[in-house]
C-alpha cells in the first residue's frame, strides 16, 4: 500500500466551491435566506483554517511547551465565547464558569490521553497534543452549550414548582436536582449516540485522515477508539462541571431563582 500523500493544489481546492454553490442554489430555490451565511461561513472557514495551518507550522517548529499551552488556552477561550453566544438571553453570567469547566475537563482528558495512553514524550508534544485537544474542544463545546441551554430553559419553565419546594424547606440543589440531571444527560447523549454508529454508519475524521495519510487502518482504528472514548469523558466531565458552577449563579443569596418564566 502506498504511503505517499496526494497533495491538493489550489485549483483543486477551488473546485470545492461547487459544493458551496450547490448549497447556495438550494437556498435560492427554496428561499431559505442562507446565502449570506454560506458566503460568510465559507470565507471564515477557509481563512481560519489557513491561518491555523501557519500557526501550527510555527508551533511545531518551536517544539516548546509554552506556545502549545498558549494555543490550547486560546482554543478553549474561543470555545467558551461561542458557548456564551449560544446561550445568551438569560440573566446569568456564564463566561467564567464555562471557561473554567472547559479548561479543567479538556486539559485533564488531553493530558491523560497524550501523556499516559498514547505515551508521547513529553506530554505536550505538539504533533499529538494540539490535534487531540482540538478534537476535544470542538466536539465537547456543543455538549456544554446543550447542558446550559437545557438547565436554563427548565429552571424558567419550572420556576413556580421550584419556589414551592423552597418554601417547604428544600435547598436550591434539592429543588433542582432533576433539572441538573436532565441538563447533564442532554450534554452527554450526542457523544454516546456517536459511539453507537461509529464504524458502521460513519468513519470519523481522525481515522479517515490517518488512512488518507497512509497509516495502517488497524492503527487508525486504535487511535479512533481512544478519541471516541475521550470525547465521552470530556463531555461528561465538562457537562457536570459547567452545570454545577453555573447553577450557583441561578439563585440569589437568599435562595430565590434568578431566571423568570
C-alpha positions, -999 to +999 in steps of 0.1 A: +000+000+000+014+034-010+020+058+019+025+089-003+000+116+005-016+131-026-013+169-024-043+191-032-035+221-053-051+255-051-071+249-083-084+216-069-093+233-037-112+259-057-133+231-072-148+226-038-166+258-042-190+238-064-203+223-032-210+256-016-226+269-048-249+238-048-260+247-012-265+283-022-286+273-052-308+252-029-311+282-006-322+305-035-346+279-050-364+274-017-359+310-005-342+298+027-323+330+032-290+312+039-269+327+011-252+353+032-244+328+060-230+303+035-207+330+020-195+343+053-191+308+067-171+297+037-148+327+038-143+324+075-136+287+074-110+290+046-093+320+063-093+304+098-080+270+086-052+285+065-043+308+094-043+278+118-021+259+094+006+285+095+003+288+133+007+251+137+038+251+115+053+278+137+044+260+169+056+226+157+089+242+147+094+258+181+086+225+199+082+243+233+056+238+260+047+275+263+033+280+228+014+247+229-003+255+262-009+291+250-027+278+218-047+254+239-058+284+261-068+304+230-088+274+217-106+269+250-113+306+255-128+309+219-150+278+225-162+293+258-170+326+239-190+306+213-209+288+240-218+320+257-232+333+224-254+303+220-270+306+255-274+344+256-307+359+267-305+345+302-297+368+332-269+346+344-232+352+337-217+320+322-184+331+307-160+324+336-177+291+347-178+279+312-141+286+306-131+270+339-152+239+331-137+236+297-101+242+308-103+217+336-121+189+317-103+194+284-069+198+299-073+168+322-085+145+294-059+158+269-031+152+294-042+117+302-047+107+265-014+122+252+008+116+282-005+084+295-024+064+269-005+075+238+026+078+258+041+108+240+073+122+255+070+150+266+032+150+272+028+184+254+043+171+221+026+194+196+020+167+170-003+148+194-015+173+220-028+201+197-049+178+173-063+157+201-071+186+224-086+204+194-109+174+188-120+175+224-126+213+223-145+212+190-167+182+198-174+189+235-183+226+234-217+216+219-223+193+248-217+222+273-239+245+253-267+219+253-264+213+291-266+251+298-295+256+274-314+227+289-308+238+325-318+274+319-349+265+300-360+240+326-353+264+355-375+290+338-403+266+330-404+251+365-398+282+384-431+280+403-426+244+413-390+252+425-403+282+446-429+260+462-403+234+471-381+262+485-410+274+507-414+239+520-378+239+532-359+224+503-325+238+493-320+251+458-300+220+449-327+196+463-354+215+444-335+214+411-317+181+413-338+166+385-332+196+363-294+193+367-296+156+358-316+164+327-291+190+317-261+167+321-279+140+302-286+164+273-249+171+271-238+135+271-263+119+248-247+131+215-213+116+223-230+083+234-250+082+202-218+086+182-205+055+199-234+036+186-229+044+149-191+048+146-176+023+122-209+012+107-227+044+100-197+067+095-159+068+096-148+096+119-124+124+108-092+113+126-094+077+114-102+089+078-073+114+080-048+088+091-059+064+064-056+091+038-021+098+051-011+061+045-014+048+081-023+012+088-061+010+091-058-011+123-035+016+139-060+043+128-088+023+144-070+022+177-065+059+177-101+064+168-113+043+197-092+064+220-107+096+205-143+083+208-139+073+245-120+105+254-149+126+240-174+107+262-152+115+292-147+151+282-184+157+276-193+141+309-168+160+330-175+193+312-213+190+315-211+181+352-187+210+360-205+236+340-239+228+354-226+228+390-207+261+386-234+279+367-262+265+389-249+285+418-255+317+399-291+308+390-301+316+426-297+348+446-280+350+480-314+344+497-321+313+476-346+328+452-344+317+415-329+344+393-344+332+360-380+342+354-405+323+333 
